[in-house]
């Protein structure tokens, strides 16, 4: 895991992005507080960014509620665990 302050990140952003792309966890800090993480994304991840209509959002939440009720959901402690 790599931790960098915002000042350090500004100076070494390309290197930090390369590290994240290679699978390294990159945490950004403001002072001593963890404020963000740099993670790689794929083309598939970009497909998720489309906006949902109210009807589609309601259907999605209904599906999520059904999966929770049927115990078909999974939970992870971190994005790293979810990717693994």
Helices and strands as residue ranges (DSSP letters): E 2-5, H 6-21, E 26-30, E 33-38, H 43-47, H 54-69, H 79-83
